[in-house]
Amino acid sequence: MFMIKRRHGKRLGIYVHIPFCASKCSYCDFYSYVPKSAGVYSKHIDTLIRHMESYKAACADYSPDTVYIGGGTPTVLPPEDFLRLIKAIKHNFHLQKYPEFTVEANPKTVDFETLTRYRRAGVNRLSMGLQSANKAELEALGRIHTPADFEESFRAAREAKITNINIDLMYGIPYQTYRSFMNSLQFTLRLKPEHISIYGLKLEQGTPLAASVASGAYPMPSDEMQFAMYRDAIDILAKNGYVQYEISNFARPGFECRHNIKYWRCDEYLGFGPGAHSYFNGYRFSFKRSISSYMRGVNYVSKEEMTDENEIIPLRERVGEYIMLRMRMTSGVDSREFFRLFGKDFTRTYGKKLERFVPGGYVKVENGVYSFTPAGMFVSNYILSEVLSFNADGTFMLE
Amino acid sequence: MTERQKKIRNFSIIAHIDHGKSTLADRIIEATHSVDEREMEDQLLDNMDLERERGITIKAHAVRLEYKADDGETYIFNLIDTPGHVDFNYEVSRSLNACEGALLVVDATQGIQAQTLANAYLAADANLEIVPVINKIDLPSADVDRVRAEIEDVIGIPAEGCPAVSAKTGLNIDDVLKAIVRDIPPPGGDENAPLRCLIFDSYFNSYLGVVVYVRVIEGTLRPGDRIKMMSTGQEFDVVEVGYMKPLGLTKAEYLAAGDVGYITASIKAVADTRVGDTITTAEGGATEPLPGFKASVPMVYAGIYPADGARYGDLRDALEKLQLNDAALHFEPETSAALGFGFRCGFLGLLHMEIIEERLEREFGLDLITTVPSVIYEIKKRDGSIVRIDNPTNYPPPDEIEVAREPIVRASIITPTEYIGGIMDLCTDRRGIFHDMKYIDATRVELHYSLPLNEIIYDFFDALKSRSRGYASLDYEMEGYADSKLVKIDILLNGDPVDALTFIVHEEKAYARARKIVVKLKENIPRQLFEIPVQAAIGSRVIARETVKALRKDVLAKCYGGDITRKKKLLEKQKEGKKRMRRFGTVEVSPEAFMAVLKLDDE
């Protein structure tokens, strides 16, 4: 009998982690490294393909609507390996007809020809890390590109007809001033990307940058200054047609990142590669941040070998996670949807605690929808830790 | 003297801290083959973990050893360990009174230190035969001859042929054993006289009740005897008597004059068996107690509160348990507007306080907040009444005070000469009155000062150590009360006074101290969503102010590749931090803030 490929199964996000970089940035805490030999690239792709094949059956009822290839720097892969990976994704999963297919790209690792091949293979969105348009700031971050390099790569992507591009920017970097941040923002706006992410630099323990900053090697912008950058960026972006939809994310309407939204809406996603996280079939799990563990785990079919965390998420946990993640978005928590999902009254429990922050201008409540103002987003951890409680075992306490 | 008594040697080991007292005790136990080497745990006498960790002996312990001498005779050694800190001087003196002799251990590299002298004087007061033992001769910087000369010159006891040993390596330990037999006199005392036993220690055992360590001075004691505590008149029936062998209590038929041993008598609280008290028989007992008994008097008071208010009951239980074994610990319930329910506790001194705090935290798993420690002030009010204040919050308003008096101690500080300047500055800064300075030898001096106790309960010892690179040593005793100009300083957070941070200070130091405290608090109060003024005030007059700026940024900008667990953990950690916070009105303060205000010396 002739089988019709299902195109309307459950939605799913696919994440693939490529832990390789041309050079390691001083602030980066992701699992990535600069490989000693190029041989590891195709071995890793082989492993990823084998891993995906093993999920083929479990994903039979799903049709993924987003794919996100992140890293590291996925674009350091040789094009042949990269195309093999895309082919395998399409082969093993019943992707929806118009999936969002993102690849993270760093300047100087992409050119017109390869990007054209990738687009033809299915890639339709690029996420490019600019971070700053200031040379001293880029150097402090250990970025190997210049603003000019970035611009060149961005134009190449446009020429390759990639019509959905995100640019990453950062505030809170060494040497950064209000003015230099605004320059970086203007530089970004001139390129007219569809999507802009503005992240605060987080000094992660164990990174070279954290050590340098701790030793006082760099002048750092104050928290007050960073707030001013963030607050004013929101206004400027809005005037230029970019709508904030999450703490750090802005897009022209219709270009919000569907893949990332899955994380904040507690939708299912499946991650492949070392250090990748998944939320699938009621479980949250992640793989160890070690390429050798990952390869051994997949190739010798030993889940214990490669699995780092694995927990089932019961209803009471989902409530806490839902609030924690939903409040990241400007759409916030809708108390009616909350009741539909969990059968619980939000207004009289969590909502009541959130309302304490309305007079200070941190939270707004409109029509039963609770959300953070920009000032609230900037102190969201503080407020959430007031609102959410934990049990002794680290799970969320249900109110 | 009976034949039995002739074979007994009762002695203590006394020393300055870290001069090797406990190690020498171990070697003596080893050398008498009283303990199998396999069973020998280092420093057997120090039972409590805390003691082992700090390397000091908190409570006295005793052990009975058998030593086969070269003359073929077997001698009984009763080694009575003593606490090695000035806070426990009284306990030391009682332990010494149970002995005829003392081994005075002196570090061959450091020579005589403040507690060497203080302990030697205590031993001399108790009429003990002092046998110097020079220790640590294995160290390259050891100078045995110089230390011998020092012992003769400064303490005035012959040290010509005294043992010079390394307790660490066991070198010459035999000389010590021989000196004990040769130089320490055996005990006397009439076995048939009415019973008089000196209590020098006691502890609570959940099977036996209180185990009382005694030295029988006169008379004989057997199980079944009815005994009486002479200070209180309480009577008990003796269940068991015996000896403290290295590996445990061993029953005996009787204890007689000259013996050191233990008694159990179904006693429920150590408070009933006070150190220094005399035990006699209920019938036909002695009429006069042994001299020197004192009830222990706390010198330092502080409020102790559970960091988690819900654990008040646990804290009470823990304090009660500790008190079972520590009659010097006083406590009574107290309520603080800031900290909720807790206890005002009285301690012998700062070390005693630290030990209690540590034991509460370690053995009972409690997270504590301790208020600024205070001494007892004597206030003569205008209405003629006299009040004693152990809690700064209760300090009367200035217009009610006729005269305020504070406790003064007489301090002896021994230091290498190069640090004299810094130490004198420190003492002057702490309102010390200089008495004299004596040269111990060409390189070291002994300084005498009168110092207000409230100046040394905070961080004097730390400051002394840091100014002398650890070389100076301190000993002190109560001298009395003196008139003083004192003021009460209140600390206000966001305009509200925090009673737990109120402190009393000498007028002249009010501004400087207030300034330091508000700065320290500012550093230790986490930013909140609003500005928090931190003020210090005398009455309604603000004398120092700092501001904790409002929190502007506390955001996890990126949710890393779907890593929800990480974000959750981050929030949980933050929540955990908040749980430890104390809320004062609208302001949250970390327990560290309370600790920080206790450490004020910047040098």
Chai-1 contact restraints between the chains, C-beta under 6 A:
chainA,res_idxA,chainB,res_idxB,connection_type,confidence,min_distance_angstrom,max_distance_angstrom,comment,restraint_id
A,Y199,B,A557,contact,1.0,0.0,6.0,A-B,restraint_1
A,Y199,B,K558,contact,1.0,0.0,6.0,A-B,restraint_2
A,G200,B,A557,contact,1.0,0.0,6.0,A-B,restraint_3
A,D223,B,R552,contact,1.0,0.0,6.0,A-B,restraint_4
A,D223,B,K553,contact,1.0,0.0,6.0,A-B,restraint_5
A,E224,B,R552,contact,1.0,0.0,6.0,A-B,restraint_6
A,Q226,B,K553,contact,1.0,0.0,6.0,A-B,restraint_7
A,F227,B,R552,contact,1.0,0.0,6.0,A-B,restraint_8
A,F227,B,K553,contact,1.0,0.0,6.0,A-B,restraint_9
A,S248,B,A557,contact,1.0,0.0,6.0,A-B,restraint_10
A,Y263,B,C559,contact,1.0,0.0,6.0,A-B,restraint_11
A,Y263,B,G562,contact,1.0,0.0,6.0,A-B,restraint_12
A,Y269,B,G562,contact,1.0,0.0,6.0,A-B,restraint_13
A,H277,B,G561,contact,1.0,0.0,6.0,A-B,restraint_14
A,H277,B,G562,contact,1.0,0.0,6.0,A-B,restraint_15
A,H277,B,D563,contact,1.0,0.0,6.0,A-B,restraint_16
A,E309,B,T565,contact,1.0,0.0,6.0,A-B,restraint_17
A,G360,B,L529,contact,1.0,0.0,6.0,A-B,restraint_18
A,F378,B,K553,contact,1.0,0.0,6.0,A-B,restraint_19
A,F378,B,V555,contact,1.0,0.0,6.0,A-B,restraint_20
A,V379,B,L551,contact,1.0,0.0,6.0,A-B,restraint_21
A,V379,B,D554,contact,1.0,0.0,6.0,A-B,restraint_22
A,S380,B,V555,contact,1.0,0.0,6.0,A-B,restraint_23
A,N381,B,D554,contact,1.0,0.0,6.0,A-B,restraint_24
A,N381,B,V555,contact,1.0,0.0,6.0,A-B,restraint_25
A,N381,B,L556,contact,1.0,0.0,6.0,A-B,restraint_26
A,Y382,B,D554,contact,1.0,0.0,6.0,A-B,restraint_27
A,L384,B,L571,contact,1.0,0.0,6.0,A-B,restraint_28
A,S385,B,L571,contact,1.0,0.0,6.0,A-B,restraint_29
A,S385,B,Q574,contact,1.0,0.0,6.0,A-B,restraint_30
A,S385,B,K575,contact,1.0,0.0,6.0,A-B,restraint_31
A,F390,B,E572,contact,1.0,0.0,6.0,A-B,restraint_32
A,F390,B,K575,contact,1.0,0.0,6.0,A-B,restraint_33
A,G394,B,E572,contact,1.0,0.0,6.0,A-B,restraint_34
